């Protein structure tokens, strides 16, 4: 039984790393973008080249927000983050439902 990534790597006999949807290892450009929040995920897909092209298949990142929505470019992510920030700024401030009554001031303190 494996309880964590280190145990799995030890059991399979090699380091674990990112893979595409078919389970093939992805080695290209593996770093966390400084513009992407850490509560997002990155998924990778292999994009097949056109049949009349001499290009090889390339790996394409897909950025997945905390709500599960997918974005295919930095520009899409940036637009979504800006829209979220704007919506947060436009939202009314929450009103506390538990307003406590202040205790009356003792008579000896009143002057």
N, C-alpha and C positions, 0 to 999 in steps of 0.2 A: 504494500500500500504506500502510495506517495502522498505526502501532505503539503508539499510546496514545490516551486520551480526547481530548486537545487536537487531535491529528491528525484524528480522526473528526469532531469538532465543526467544524473548519475545512473538511473535505471536504463535509459536509452543509449547511454554511452557517448553523448556529445552535448555541446552547449545548445541551448534553445534560443531561437531568435524569431523574428517576424516571418510569416509565410503568407502567400497569397491564398485565394479561395480554393485552389487545388492542392494546397499543402506544400508548394514549391518554395524554397527559401528565397527571401528577398534581401539582397545585399546593398542595393543602390541607395545612396544618400540617406543613411539612417541617422537622423538626429532630430531632436524636438525643435520645431520652429519657435523662435523667440516671440512671434506674434500670436501664437496659438495658446489659449488658456489651458492650464494643466488638467481641468476637469472635462476636456474634450478627448476624443479618441481619434486615432488615425487607422484607417483600413487601407490595404493596398490591393489593387487589381491589375492584372496584366492586360494591356491593350494591344490587340493584334494589329499589325500593320496591314495596309491595303494589299490585296493580292497582286496588284500591278506595281507595287513599290519594292525597292530593295532594302527597306528599313526592317529592322528586327523588332520583335515584340518589345514594348516598353512597359515599365511599371508605373502606374498612375495612383497617386494618393487620393483618398476620399476622407474628408474631415467630417467627423460626426459629433454634433453638439450634444449637450447634456439631455436634451429632449428627444434625441434620436434622429433629428433632421440631418440629412447629408448635404455636403457642399463639396464641389470639385475644384475650387481654386481659392487662393488667398483672398482675392477680391470678393468672392461670395461670402467667405467667412467674415471679412472686415465689414461688409455691408450688414450682415446679420448681427454682428456685435454692436455696431453703431445704432441699428434699429432697436436693439434690446436696451441699450443705454438710454436712448431717447424716450422709449416707452416707460422706463423706470423713473426718469426725471419728470415726465408728464403725469404720472400716477399720483393721486392724492395721498397725503400722509395718513397712516392708520391712526384711528382714534382709540385711545385706551378705553376698554370696557370696564375696567376695575379701578375707578377713581375712588380713592379712599377719602372719607371725611376727616378733616383735621379735628383733633380734639380741642375743645375750647380752652382758652388760656385761663389758668387759675386766677382767682380774684386778686390774690396778693401780688401777682406779677403785673396786673393792669394798673396803669397810673394815669 
